[in-house]
Amino acid sequence: MRTYELMTIFRPEMAEADVRREVQRVSDALTERGAEMKKDDFWGKRRFAYEINHLTEGFYSVLQFEAEPEAIVDIDRALSLSDQVVRHKFMRPE
């Protein structure tokens, strides 16, 4: 298993409770695919360094987990298609 970090930026007009529910939903989906969650770090609403899709701020969340590479394929696609997600990125911290 490999260690991954998933940084996700959600739309700023969402309520914080809704954003936390979405983060939990992503975490649950990863766990269903065999991932072992290590850390859930919610940063809250932050300003962007530059404008993204005509937005200047968003809710940041970072999930750290261990999983097989196949486990993130479906999650990556779902986040790409979600209207609530401004940006997301899977990273290998090593």
HELIX and SHEET records of a PDB file:
HELIX    1   1 GLU A   16  GLU A   32  1                                  17    
HELIX    2   2 ALA A   71  LEU A   81  1                                  11    
SHEET    1   A 4 GLU A  36  ILE A  52  0                                        
SHEET    2   A 4 LEU A  55  ALA A  67 -1                                        
SHEET    3   A 4 ARG A   2  PHE A  10 -1                                        
SHEET    4   A 4 VAL A  85  MET A  91 -1                                        
END                                                                             
